Amino acid sequence: MVISPELTRFIAGLPKAELHVHHIGAASPRIVAELAARYEGATAVPADPALVEAFYDFRDFAHFLRVYAQVVDLLRTPEDLWTLIHGVGGDLAAQRVRYAELTITPQPHLTRGFAPEEFCEVIEDARRRVEADYGTILRWCFDIPGVPGPPADQTLSIALDQRPDGLVSLGLGGPEAGVSRSHFAPHFAAARAAGLHCVPHSGEVTDAGYVWQAIRDLGAERIGHGIRSVEDPALLEHLAEHRITLEICPTSNVCTRAVPSLAEHPLPALVEAGVPITVNSDDPPMFGTDLNREYAVAAELLSLGEKGVADLARAAVEASFLGAEGKSALLAEIDAYVAQNSSAPPG
């Protein structure tokens, strides 16, 4: 990846929104090691940040899911969960992320003994503290862990029964292959009826048909990843016409072997087809990246300068579920930053 030092600095200071980042996967090696130290001898996760980085050396998507589950297992008390979310919020703020929709999967926490009320109280307290301490606004996407039946039912139940103030959407993660999106149609219908937005993962390691399922069966307003859409011209046309945004996470797609390399990533083809996209980090420390680096990757893949990078930031704000007043304020912040920091000549 080769971009200029000036563009790197511009990206680092640019106010941004992030729409596809998981609360577990966003925890830095420092945070994970701190949690692992609390349970040393009772977890395979190392208690040394340097060793955590090596622990994140994924072989494939299935291996990634196994490692992810081991980190989830570190969140055994309300204090553990609060520590992780507050730490993630601070790391996002350090990258000038002003607004983030953090994907969080309640079901594993409920399985570990959290009561629904307790879980929501903890995440809401951490969310409010992040905004107070760092100025970064967090919102929640409650994620179904890709398994039909009780896990999906529990996720919908806590979303609708508890309805924490920060909750804006229902998502769908976990393994895709062999798990039809149609299994979850009743859950997403109920979420939409309750006023929640719908943002399932689909078309990352499967095929374009899964993206069609997410649109037709789940009423998807945005698609997590969706990179296999590039295989179907009719789907590309539909995404472009109906302004259904794909949440693109380039480095993640390489690390999980969804694409062979960054050079072969379909991002340029998706943009060329007029598909709305946002740039995101997914599980950044697990993939050795952060949102600033993902913007740099996108800038290289799309041959963007400062104006194009700023447009990426604006696109994320526009595709977000932030209210109209919040969007206007963040867009104004981006515009002010560009006016003060652009190295390009006027016009």
N, C-alpha and C positions, 0 to 999 in steps of 0.2 A: 504494500500500500504506500503510494507516494503522493502526498499532497503538500502544499507549501506550509512553512511555519506560520505565515500570516493567516492562512485559512484555518490551521489548527487552533491558533489563538482565538480567532473569530468564533469558531464552534464552541470552544470552552466557555466563553462568556455569554453566548447566545441564550436568552431565556427560552425554555423548552417545555413541552408537555410529553409525557410518555404514557402510552395507552396499552402496552402489552408487556407487563413485567410481573413476575410471580413473587409473592412475599418470601417464600422459602428460597427460591433460586436467586433472589437479589441480595441475600445475606452475604456480607463479605467474609473472607477467610478469618478475619479478626473476630467477627461476631460468632461465627460457627465454632471457632476454636474456644472462645469463651464459654459457649454453651456446652461443648464437649468436655471441657475441664470440670464442669459441674457433675458429670456422670462418668468420669474416667474409670475404666475397668468394666463399665456396663454398656459401652458403645464401641463400634469399630471406627467411629469418626475420630481423627486425630485431634489432640488438644494443642497443636502447634500450627499457627497460620501457614507456615511454609509447607508443612505436610498436608494441610487441607488442600492447598493448590495442587499437589501431586495426586491427592485423592480424587480430584475432579478430572482426571485424565480418562475421558469416556471412550469406549470402544465402539459403541453404537447406541441407538435410541433405547433399546431394552436395558442396556447397562446404565444409561443415564437415569432411567426411571428407578432402577434399584438403588443407586447412590442417592437420588433425591429422597427416596423413602427413608433412608438411614438418617438423613438430616431432619426430616419431619419428626422422627422418633426422639429428637433432642428436645422437642417442645412439650415438656411434661407438666409444667406448672404455668399458672397465669403470668408469673414473673418472667419465665422463659419467653413466652409469646410476646409480652410487652417489650422485652429487651430487643428481640429480633426486629419488630416493626419500627421501634424508635430508631434503632441503628440503621435500618434500611432508609428511613426518611432522611436521616442526616446525610447518608451517602448520596441520595438523589439530590438533595439541596446543594451539595458540594459541586454537582455537575450543572447547576443552574436549572434544574428541573423545578418548575414553578407549580406544576400540576401533574398528578399521576393517578391513573386508575390501576390500583394494585389488585392483581388477581390473587384471591385467597380461597383455599379449599377447606371448608369447615369440617367435612366429614371425618378426616383422620383425627382431628382434635376432639370431636365428639366421641370417637371410638376410644380415645385415651382417657376419657372420663370427664371432659369439660361439659358442664351443663350449657345448653344453648344460651341462656341468659348471661352466664358468666363469660362465655366466649365473646359474645357481642359487647359486653361491658369492657372487656380488656382491649379489644381492638379499637373500640371507639375512644377510650381514654388515650391510647397510644396515638391514634390519628390526631386528636385534638392537641396533644403535646407536641407532635411533629410540627403542626402549623404554628403553634405558639413559639416554639424554640427556633424553628428554621424558616418559617414563612412559606413552606411548601404545603400545598393543599393535596390531601389524599382522599380518594374515593375508592369504594370497594366493588369488585366484580366477584360474586360468589360462584365458585367453579364446581360443577359436577365432575367427579373424578373418572369419567369415562366408563362407568359400570352401570348398566341398567339395574333396576330393582331398588333395594333399600338405600344404597348410597345416594342415588339420584333423588329418592323420595325425601331423605333426611336433609339434603341440600336445599331443596325447594321449601321444605317445612321451615327451616330456620330462617330462610330469606323472607318468607311471607308472614310467619308468626312473630318474628322478632323485629324485622324491618329496621335495622339500625340506620341512623341518619345519613351515614356515609355511603350506603348501598345504592348503586345506580344500575347494576346490570347482573344478568345471569350468564355464566360461561359454561363451557364444556371442554375438559381437557383429557388427559390420560391417553391410553393407546387408541389409535383410530382403526387399524386394520381389523376387519371382521366385525366391527361394531357400528351397525347402521345408525346414522343420525336420527332416523325415524323412531328409534326406541324412545327418544327423549322428547318427541313432539308434544305430549301432554304437559310435560314440565315447562316447556318454553311457552306454550299457549297460556298456562296459568300465570307465568311471570309477566307476559305481555299484558294480560288482563289486569294485573296489579300495578301496571305502570313502569315495570322494569324494562330496560333495554336488553337485547339479545346479541351476544358476541361469542359464538362457539368457535373453538379451534376446528379446522377442517382443511383437508387438502394439503397437508404438510408432508406426510410420508405415504399417502395413499394415492388417489387419483382425482381428476376433476369431478367425477361423479359424486364424491363426498361433499364437494363444495355446493353442487346443485342441491344435494339433500339438505345441507345447512340452510340454504336460501328457501327452498320450497317447503320443507318439513318443520323448520325451526323459526322461520321469519328473521333470519340473521340480518342485522343492520351493519355490522362489521364482521369480518372473518379473521380469526387468528391464523396467521400464516397464509394459507390459501394459494401457495406458490404453484401447485399443480394446475391451477386455472389456466396457465400458459399453454396447456396441452389441448385446450378446447376453444377454438375461435368464437363459437356461439356464446360460451360462458364469458369470455373476455368482453364481448359486445354487451352482454347483459349487465355485467359489473359496471362497465363504463356508463351505460345508459341510465341505470338506476342509482348510480353513485354509491355503490356498496364498497366500502373501503377495506383493503387488505392491510393487516398489521404485519409488516415485513420485519423480520429479524435475521439479517444476513449471516452473521457469524454463528448464531445458533443453528441455522440450517446446515452449515458445514460441519459443525461439531457433532450433530446427531446423524450425520451422513445422509440427510435429506437431499443435499446437493453435493457433488464431488468437490467443488472448490468455489471460492468467491468469484473467480474469473468466469465460472459457468453459471452463476446465479441468474435466475430469470428476471430479476428486478428491472433491467433495462427494457426487456420485451414487454413487461406488464405496463410500464410507464408509456412506452411507445403505443400501446393499444388504448391508452386513455383511461386505464383503471386507476381510481384514486388509491393512493398508498400513504401509509405513515411508516416512519422508521423507529424501531424499538430494539430493546436489548434482551428481552425474554428472561433469561436466568444469568445475568451478566458475570458475576464472579465465577460461576461454574463453567462459563465458556471463555474466561480470560478476556473479557471485554467490558465496556460500559457504554452508556448512550452516546457520549462524545465520540468514542471510537466508531460506533455504528453510523453516526452522521458522516464521519470521515470516509468510511467504506462506501456509503451511498454516494458521497461526492465524487469518489474516484470512479465507481461503476457508471455513474450518470454524467460524468464530466461537468460537474457543477462548480461554480464559484460562489462567492459570498451571497449573491442574490438568490441563487438556486437553493443554497442551504437554508437561507432565511425563509424561503417559500416552503421548504420541508417543515420547518417549525410552525409556520402558519397553518399548514395542512393538518398537523396533529391537533392544534387547537380547534380548528373548524370541525374535525371528525370526533372530537371529544364529547362527553356528556356533561361538561361544565355548563352552567346556566349562561344565558345571554349576556348578563352583566359581567360575569367572570371572563367570558370569552373576549368581550370588548376590551376589558382591562389588560388581559394578557397579550392580545394582539397589539394594543397600544404600546405595551412594554417592549415587545419585539421590534416594532417600528422605531421606537426611540433608540433602542440599542443599535439598530442598523444605521440610523442617521448619525449617531455619534462615533461609531466604530468601523464603518465601512472604509476599506482602503481603495475602493474603486472610485474613479473620477465621476462627478455628477453627470447624469444623463447616460 
